Amino acid sequence: MINAYSLLVILGWLCFILSTSLLCGKFFPHEKELSRKVVHIGTGPIIPIAYWLNVSKDLALIVACMITAALIINYRLRLIKSIENVDRKSFGTIGYGVSITSLIFLFWSNNPSAATAGVLVMAFGDGLAGLIGRNINSSQWVIFGQKKSLIGTLSMYLVTVLILSSISHITSINFEIIDILLISSLATILEQLSPLGIDNLTVPIGVALS
């Protein structure tokens, strides 16, 4: 029964995020990244919500695989255009699904905090970096064809520090401040190296393994 209830809550959250993304696409058609970032950021809390609901590893893997398969189909067919409505070629949404599935498989039973850290850093760190970097003028540069900005990079770093500090405070993991700063630096570097959206795979897995 608890798994059925948990599944309903998770699917309800996903429907809420998807609906919000569609509404953003409708009311802000010129903000192409906004709808995608709503999904990007909104998907992150699924992992801590699932832990809080005591979702089993098997159910979590099934849901993650189904979501990843749906993202692959949507990438090919563009059934929900707002999720892939970007001005560059990117497999980021697929990478995001693969990374979440991988983290569940690797860490769900023995180190859930690692999975939570990896997903939340990707969701909020990278997501907010993209939104803030595009809307606040600052120095910019290009790496592997991807435009990056000083304010976006700082946002990624500071949000990662905040997330890791919060997880360290809430859970039994006691990160030293030097560990938080080093992992945040690693995440920020990986986010810089993002051709084709590969950072959606490398950042969460890199943070979790650290």
C-alpha positions in Angstrom: 0.0 0.0 0.0 2.8 2.4 0.9 4.4 1.9 -2.5 1.0 2.6 -4.3 0.6 5.8 -2.2 4.2 6.9 -2.8 3.9 6.3 -6.6 0.8 8.4 -6.6 2.5 11.3 -4.9 5.5 11.1 -7.2 3.4 10.9 -10.3 1.3 13.8 -9.0 4.5 15.9 -8.5 5.7 15.1 -12.0 2.3 16.1 -13.5 2.5 19.4 -11.5 6.0 20.1 -12.9 5.1 19.2 -16.4 1.9 21.3 -16.3 3.9 24.3 -15.0 6.4 23.8 -17.8 3.6 23.8 -20.4 2.1 26.9 -18.9 5.5 28.7 -19.0 5.8 27.7 -22.7 2.3 29.1 -23.4 2.6 32.4 -21.5 6.4 33.0 -22.1 6.9 31.7 -25.6 10.1 33.7 -26.2 11.8 32.3 -23.1 12.8 29.0 -24.6 14.9 27.9 -21.7 12.3 28.6 -19.0 10.0 25.6 -19.7 13.0 23.3 -19.9 14.5 24.6 -16.7 11.2 24.3 -14.8 11.4 20.5 -15.6 15.1 20.5 -14.8 14.8 22.1 -11.4 11.4 20.6 -10.5 12.6 17.0 -11.1 15.3 17.2 -8.5 13.2 17.0 -5.4 11.8 13.7 -6.5 14.7 11.8 -4.9 14.4 13.2 -1.4 10.6 13.0 -1.7 10.9 9.3 -2.6 13.2 8.6 0.4 10.8 10.4 2.7 8.0 8.2 1.4 10.2 5.0 1.9 9.9 4.1 -1.8 11.7 0.8 -2.4 14.7 0.6 -4.7 12.9 -1.6 -7.2 10.0 0.8 -7.5 12.3 3.8 -7.8 14.3 2.1 -10.5 11.1 1.2 -12.5 9.8 4.8 -12.3 13.3 6.2 -13.2 13.6 3.8 -16.2 10.1 4.7 -17.4 10.8 8.4 -17.1 14.1 8.0 -19.0 12.3 6.0 -21.8 9.7 8.7 -22.0 12.4 11.4 -22.3 14.0 9.4 -25.2 10.7 9.1 -27.0 9.9 12.7 -26.5 13.4 13.7 -27.8 12.7 11.7 -31.0 9.1 12.7 -31.5 8.9 16.1 -29.8 5.5 15.2 -28.3 6.1 17.8 -25.5 8.1 20.5 -27.3 8.7 22.7 -24.3 11.1 20.2 -22.7 13.4 20.2 -25.7 12.8 23.8 -26.8 16.4 25.0 -26.8 18.5 26.8 -29.3 21.2 24.2 -29.5 21.6 20.5 -30.0 21.5 18.8 -26.6 20.9 15.4 -25.1 20.7 16.9 -21.6 17.2 15.7 -20.7 18.1 12.1 -21.6 21.4 12.4 -19.7 19.4 13.7 -16.7 17.2 10.6 -16.7 20.1 8.2 -17.1 22.0 9.9 -14.3 19.0 9.6 -11.9 18.6 6.0 -12.8 22.3 5.3 -12.3 22.3 7.0 -8.9 19.3 5.1 -7.7 21.0 1.8 -8.8 24.3 2.6 -7.2 23.4 4.5 -4.0 19.7 4.0 -3.1 20.3 1.3 -0.5 23.8 2.1 0.9 24.3 5.8 0.5 21.1 7.7 -0.2 22.6 11.1 0.7 25.1 10.7 -2.2 22.3 10.2 -4.7 20.4 13.2 -3.2 23.4 15.4 -3.4 24.1 14.5 -7.0 20.6 15.1 -8.2 20.0 18.3 -6.2 23.2 19.8 -7.3 22.3 19.1 -10.9 18.7 20.3 -10.5 19.2 23.5 -8.6 22.9 24.3 -9.3 22.9 23.9 -13.0 19.3 24.9 -13.4 19.6 28.2 -11.6 23.0 28.9 -13.2 21.4 28.7 -16.6 18.5 31.0 -15.7 20.6 33.5 -13.8 23.4 33.5 -16.3 21.0 34.3 -19.1 19.2 37.1 -17.3 22.1 39.0 -15.6 24.9 40.5 -17.7 28.4 39.5 -16.8 31.6 38.3 -18.5 31.1 35.4 -20.9 33.2 32.8 -22.6 32.7 29.8 -24.8 33.9 26.2 -24.0 33.3 23.4 -26.6 30.7 25.6 -28.3 28.8 26.3 -25.0 28.4 29.9 -23.8 29.2 30.3 -20.1 29.0 33.4 -17.9 30.7 34.6 -14.7 27.4 35.1 -12.8 26.1 31.7 -14.0 29.3 30.0 -12.9 29.3 31.7 -9.5 25.6 30.7 -9.1 26.5 27.0 -9.8 29.3 27.1 -7.2 27.4 28.9 -4.5 24.2 26.8 -4.9 26.3 23.6 -4.7 28.0 24.8 -1.5 24.6 25.5 0.0 23.2 22.1 -1.0 26.1 20.1 0.3 26.2 22.1 3.5 22.5 21.5 4.0 22.8 17.8 3.4 25.7 17.6 5.8 23.7 19.4 8.4 20.5 17.3 7.9 22.0 13.9 7.5 24.6 11.8 9.3 27.2 12.7 6.7 29.7 15.2 8.2 31.4 17.0 5.4 34.4 19.1 6.3 34.3 22.6 4.8 37.3 21.8 2.6 35.4 18.8 1.2 32.3 20.9 0.4 34.5 23.5 -1.4 36.4 20.9 -3.3 33.3 19.0 -4.4 31.6 22.3 -5.4 34.7 23.2 -7.5 34.5 19.8 -9.2 30.8 20.2 -9.9 31.4 23.7 -11.3 34.2 22.5 -13.6 32.1 19.6 -14.9 29.2 22.0 -15.6 31.6 24.1 -17.7 32.4 21.0 -19.9 28.9 20.6 -21.2 28.9 19.8 -25.0 25.5 18.3 -26.0 24.3 18.6 -22.4 26.7 15.9 -21.1 26.9 17.8 -17.8 23.5 16.4 -16.9 25.3 13.1 -16.6 28.7 14.0 -15.4 27.8 16.5 -12.7 25.4 14.4 -10.6 27.5 11.2 -10.9 30.7 13.2 -10.2 29.2 14.7 -7.1 27.7 11.4 -5.8 31.0 9.6 -6.3 32.9 12.3 -4.5 
